């Protein structure tokens, strides 16, 4: 039985393998998976002044713990953070 090997660029999104180019696979197709071990990219540098502002803002949680506007702002930020998709550095 002759087999043809085709290389398809892909990445793992944290849940499943995603192909970077369209390719139709037949059901039960035999696959070989090669994992390219590369070091994780360095996260972008955080401006220390920016980091300090975030720390000061988060320290207000205790002071404004019963303030509905502050609670709404924190909820908004929490939801935005959960929906944010980091950029693909690959």
C-alpha positions, 0 to 999 in steps of 0.5 A: 500500500502506497502512502503519500505524506502531506505536510499541513501547517497547523497550531494547537489553540488550547483545545484542538488542532487548527489547520492554517490552510484549508484541507479536506480530511476523510473520516478515519484518515491516518495522521502523523502529528509532529510537534515543533518545540519552540520557546514561548514568545516573551510577553510584551513588556509592561510599562512600569507606570502603567503597571503601577496604575493598575495596582492602584486601581485594584487596591480600590476594591476594598475601599469601594466594596459597596459602591455599585458603580465600582462593582459594575466597572469591575464586572465590565473589566472581568467580562472584557478580560474573559472575552479578550483573545491574545495575539497569535505570536506564532 
